[in-house]
Amino acid sequence: MKIPMTICDGYATRNLNDLNIEIGYSNETTILNEIDRLKGNKLKAHDISTKRNIDILDKCARKWMDREYSKEHVKVLSRIINQSEDLIFKEIEITMQMLLKENVKRLLREELNDEDILDKWVDTYYGRVHRQPRGVVFHNVSGNAFVVIPVSISMGLLSKNCNIVKVSADEPYFAYAFYNSLVEIDSSIKDRLSIVYFDSSNSNMYDLIVKNVDAVIHWGGEHSRNFMANLCAKYNVHFIEHGPKVSFQVIDEIEDYEEIAELAARDIVFWEQKACLSPRVIFINKDLNYEKFTKFLSTSLDKLSKELPKSYFNPWDAVKTVQDRQYAILKHGLSNTGKVISSSNADYTVVLSDILPKKEDIDRCFSRFVYIYPFINKDEILSYIDQNLIGYLQTMGYNGNDEEFIEKVTLMGVSIITKIGDMSLHYPGTSHDGIFNLQELTFAASRQNKVGYKFNLKDLLSSYFKRRS
Amino acid sequence: MGFFEDFKNNLIGQYEECEAYRLICKQQGYNPYTDLKTEEDLDYVPFLVTTVFKRSNGLFTKLLRKDINKIHKWTVSSSTSGDPSIVGRTEKDIEVLRSFVEEDDKIFRKRHDYECTFFPLAEDMKAFGRGEFLGKTLESYLGNILDLFTYRDDTIFLLKPSEKGFSVDVDSFVKYIMEHDKKGNYAALGGSTPLFYKTVLGLKETMKPVELGDKAIVHTGGGGWDGRKGNINIGTFIERWRFVEDVSKFLGIPEENFTDTYSFTENSFTMTGHYSKEYKDYIFHVPKWAKVIIRDFKTLKPLKRPGERGLIQVLNAYGTEGFAGASVLVDDIGEIVEYNRCPICNTEGMTIKIIGRVKGTEAKGCGATLGGE
């Protein structure tokens, strides 16, 4: 299979789960020319109305939600990312919902306070305010969960930027497919969006790109995050960071054990726990019947393994799960510190642990592998977060009503709290890693010209100095 | 007694002596006393995965079947990841391994009046990284296997200890192949695949091929088909057919004279395969003193049909007196060639291809890996 990308100097071959893929790569000159082309289209992008952008995204989302349209793409994606087609269809549904007209409008209102602020100057007490795009934005996307691609691209287009998106060699397919469906709807997309690939070991390429763009939005691991952050600091380029993150659930109250376990399982299954919003640990109040919860959670994961099955294209996931599970059985079994409930194959693993998981245990929590820790009081959770997760926090799925705990946990860095079962469904307008993407991808321009609102700066300054003396 | 009865006794012994294995059995509701009655029941024997023997997991003392004072030595894998497996063995375990290597040799190693190998002297290999751990000697597993091979007194060992570990004595190799060129001698060559291959590829650029003839043999071993072995990395995956084709052409040795030996540190026997032009691969014979089960990646159930691929589980009836190695699942992929016989030489017993290590990486992306301590 060939993925030409929007620009291409040649093809790099890659075998992903026995699928041979030729990825169109670009060299430095081609990338720089592309950035120049996008730079030249800044005004064009700026002049496209928000309504038109919303329409494009809405139509595109509907296309992808139509299984007839998306089924061929899903087939390919399933092989590349080693997820079942059933699960991918569901993930596409969740992701594309966010791009529907009403949700995008809600997003604009929540993030920018006004639907029109990207199109025109909006009245305010001092005069007018307007949001302007940053210019050319470089999106460095990761391959762990394709949700990041429509989010990043849609935010880039809505904010009226021109966008150059570098895909990951681990998942080079979705971004270009999404680009093509946008172009099918409106050819102006070509003026303001480009999907590219180059060998990420070429650090000079990143240097050249960052030097020539106005902002960088980065999705990915710690090493690449730090590298990009340093480059952006070096060239004074606005840096928007997403990842690496860890998310978790806290269950403080339970009315219906079966229901809450089903919801918890749903959060675990989506994105096979590879997304930043996926729960890796469940902290459950020890006063609750945590054994009962564990049993229901296992049953729910078992049920979901039939409805939204795991994929076994790549045996690595299966082998690693079996290996990690056996380690957990021995570690906790030999020290009487917990027990493991699992499928007979690699479908799911639940570790009910009397001791808090170490960092390396959290690193095992991918592909439907979760730790449950019954806590006596929530200070245990706070202390654990303080020692292990500071700087990595994102979503907390919460079932409870302890406002003081919510205050403390958000003070430590948790940036979004959802109901259990909604962790993979961040509503339009909710913060993303503590920021609002549309705010970050634009800047506010103020026009201070309102008649009748004046103050005398000289008087203000003299009264200030009088007070000090 | 036959394999089944001996295996059953070994497994029951392991169940009784090793709490860790007992735990794994209980987790699966398995009791070897009641659940292992017939040969068909072998399909359900719980396994230990090789990774639990890794140093970083700190469980290897829990995987012993004897007190440490009854362990003769620790054998370690030549880890490419820096996290080797550590397996405690008794003197009897080493003796069993020796007898199996000798048996394997009798079947597969043809007459050789001369020999050179891309391995070091067994003593040098064992000394490399040798240490003491919990009062017992710790040595490389490969070194111990080499120690069991029946080398000739005049065998040329091409790997010489050096400051960086080992270096290849290319001059001696060139001299050896030149000496036997067009002589039709019973000349044997062998050793570590990546080093052998790298050397031949290098020489192909600088000298003409030689003609060692149809009495010469090539016997490799020790893995390294992914291009890496210990701290050696030739930077490319080695396709078996390409290795055989290239080396066969350069040395003028028929492809059917190529054999390869497979084993791993947590196992107690070696398994040798002869190359088949028809299959473009080595056909490994599961010896009658062991059993191999190929398990489906998805269901983990045993596969039985030719061409089916899965994870390799080995059942050892012998040689695991010191450690819980009676039933081990390794992260190598195997493919069933024939369940009951070799389609090439018609020898009875299961034949498989070794496809290679399961490849993958830790999740990368916006979901964080924390890296541990």
Interface residues (C-beta under 8 A of the other chain):
Chain A: S142 G143 N144 A145 V148 S168 D170 W219 G220 G221 E222 H242 G243 P244 K245 V246 W271 Q273 K274 A275 C276 S278 Y312 N314 P315 W316 D317 A318 V319 K320 V322 Q323 Q326 Y327 I329 L330 K331 G333 L334 V340 S344 N345 A346 K358 K359 E360 I362 D363 F366 N388 L389 Y392
Chain B: E19 A20 L23 I24 Q27 Q28 L48 V49 T51 V52 N57 L59 K62 F297 K298 T299 L300 L311 L329 D331 I333 V358 K359 G360 T361 E362 A363 K364 G365 C366 G367 A368 T369 L370 G371 G372 E373
